[in-house]
Structure formats: C-alpha cells, structure tokens
C-alpha cells in the first residue's frame, strides 16, 4: 500500500504540476493568437531554455535533497545542514550571474546564427531575448531552495511556490500580450516574477531549516567536499538530461521553418505536460528512497520502489494510450485545428515521454544508492543514437523525425538500463516490475480507451472534441486504480543491496 505521507507528497506536487500545466494550456492559444506562430516560437524557446538551465545546477540540488533526507535530527546535524546549504547557495548564485551574462550577451548571436532570423539591430526582439535571459537567471537559484524544501519533505510549501509562480507567469503573460505589450512586456514580467519567486523560496527554505544563517560563512569547504563526488555525478547526469531533453527541439529549430517549428512547439507543449505529472513522483519518492537506503531497510526499499513505480504507471499509461487514440481531438479542442504533422508529433512524443517517465523512479533508486553512472551512460547512449536517427529521418518524416530522440531514450531506459540496474539493486525483481508496473496497466487501459474511441461520434466542435478524450482518460484511470487494489505491492526483498 502507498503510505499517506507519500500520497500527500505526490498530491501536493501534482497540484503544483497541474496548476503549471493548466496555466500553460490556458495561455497557449492566447499566446498564439496575440503573437502568431513565429512569436510563440520565441515563447517555446524560453520554455526550452528554462528546462535546459534548470538542470545546470552542478548537481547541488539533488545533493542537498539527498543530504537533508538522509540525516537525523539534532542541533549539530542542523548546523551542518545550514553550512552545506549556505555553501551550495554561494556557488549557485555565482553560476546565476554567469547565466545572466551569457544570455544577455548571446541574444544577438542566438537570433543570427541559430534561429537564423534577420532583424535589425534595434529590433524589440533583441531586447525581448535579453529580458528572457535575465528572467531565467533570476529564477535559477530558486531550484536549490526548492530542492532543500523537498529534502525536508515540505511538499506543500513547494507546491504553493511553484503553483503560484505559474499562475503569475502565464496569467500575467496573457494579460500583457493581449494588452499589446508584445514579447518585450512578456519577458519583463517574467523577470519580475522570477525575482519574487526566488526570494520567497529562499525565505521558506531558511524557515524550514529552523536555524538562522547569521554567523555561517559563505563557503564551508568541508561541507562542499562532503557532497563533491555525488554532486559531480548528478551534474553529469543533469548535463546529459539537458542535452537529451532538448535535442528534439534544438534539431527541429534548426531543420524546420519558424512556422513549422512553432507547430512542433505546440505539440511538444502538450506532450511536455506529462513531465509536470512525472516530476511530482520523483520529488516525493527520491527522498523516501534515500531514507530507506540510509536506514539499510531492504523491505522498505522494495515497498517504496514498487508502490511509487506502480502509482506512476497508473497515471502515465492511461494518458499515453488516450493520446494515441485521441490526438486529433485533443489538438482540435486545444488550439482549434489538428494538422496531420502535429498529430503525429503529439502521438509519438507522448509515447516517448511516457516511456522515459516510467524510468524516472528506477533512476531515483540508483541515485539514492549513490550510483549515478548507469543512468548517465544510458542517457548518453540515447542522445547519440536518437539524434543520429532523427537527423537521418528528417528528409522522409519531417517534424515527426525529432520524436525519435524521445522514443530511443524511453526504449533504452525500459529495457537495457532497467535490466542492468536489477542485476545490482533488487536482484530478482525485474520481471515482477514489468508485470506489475508496465504490463498490467497496459492490458487494462488499452481496451477501455479503445472502446470509448469506438463509441464516440465525430466531433462537432471544440467542446465535444475535448469531452471524449476526457471521458476515455477518466475511465482508464478508474480501471487501472481499481485493478491496483487486486494486485498487491511486493513487500519482502530477497536480495536488496
């Protein structure tokens, strides 16, 4: 059974993800209407860079989360936590300044050499890109503070910070672009929201630690040495994740016209919402895995691992199956039209992102054990193979070729990486994982969603186009969750290590 603490953590993080996702869903048609596809391409670039820069925290966020989740209470340990957090903060602030300088100076080269957009030197687009860079840099330190809050199991605080930030970003963003502020006004608002969100996150984290920062030096070298090795491994993993998670859009922006890339960005925005549903599980279960590993509790490791993985699959699998069947309806309901190429992109991106998402908790278990090399190596392999496959397929598949990056990533993660992991951690549990986590929800969700699709009439408008996918998804979720009551979570480990 999934514990109440885990369910509460997932729920709060899902609320934040749902709020952010709903904000993007609501705002996207208004962005497209006010800015056009080319302008929305810039917004899509901003969303891409946000994700990209978000992983460039040198592994400090994960290291801090792991440190706080594993340690026992006590004044001395709390003092060490504060010293570690303060030292990591100093480095992160230095990196944020570097990000700001790089993006401010790189706005013009980005336009000319990568996006290949010819605009005059005094174009508002140059200023917009510089403001975009400033907003990203201002938001960067908040990632460390939210990681610390997650390590302390303050999921509610993180949910309020991130959900509120999303509402301000996209609610305010819609108001600005509809009011004629254009991209300059939009990114000026993002910079203000980023500053406010980072300041609030820092205040919440300091309060959660329960000890002031007065008298604590900016950098404690001993504290940094304690997390150096793990941070380095997570930093490499993050760099690989950045490259892999954005390779499809970087390729698409290079190979497609501005308008075609805008269409790809719309499909990716829809599929990318899945990641907002995946992250809450990682944020909830990584600290729980760490606590079980640090306590040398094999039974607890098995219970947490299977409970989390099964719950995640019961969320993702019905979504993936629903999008496969109803992709045209979803796009019609959302943006008013369903171009065939966008439909294909949405379908295959959703499959790839869902497959990759199912591998997040196995990766979290590896990282809770301090083992970062396997996941890093598999991401590098997926990046190389997926990028080559996508590049070669562009002439024949067009925009859909870019989705091969995600399909290769997800396929390798659920086959080779999972098999190698279970040779070292939880030996003997691989086939049971496939049966409980993957096969069972697939066998339940597929016929349910297919039946709803067969019964649906042809959509007559955006409302009916939205109704039937929503019904299929709801029934798919209900069926898989009902089945979960009949399939118990394994609770005894034969050889956890």
Secondary structure, DSSP 8 states (H G I E B T S, - for coil): ---HHHHHHHHHHHHHHHHHHHHHHHHHHHHHHHHHHHHHHHHHHHHHHHHHHHT-STTHHHHHHHHHHH---SHHHHHHHHHHHHHHHHHHHHHHHHHHHHHHHTHHHIIIIIS-----TT-HHHHHHHHHHHHHHHHHTHHHHHHHHHHTT-HHHHHHHHHHHHIIIIIHHHHHHHTT-HHHHHHHHHHHHHHHHHHHHHHHHHHHHTS--TT--S--HHHHHHHHHHHHHHHHHHHHHHHHHHHHHHHHHHHS-HHHHHHHHHHHHHHHHHHHHHHHHHHHHHHHHHHHHHTT-HHHHHHHHHHHHHHHHHHHHHHHHHHHHHHHHHHHHHHS---HHHHHHHHHHHHHHHHHHHTHHHHHHHHHTT--HHHHHHHHHHHHHHHHHHHHHHHHHGGGGGGHHHHHHHHHIIIIIHHHHTTTSSTT-HHHHIIIIIIHHHHHHHHHHHHHHHH-----SHHHHHHHHHHHHHHHHHHHHHHHTTS------SS--
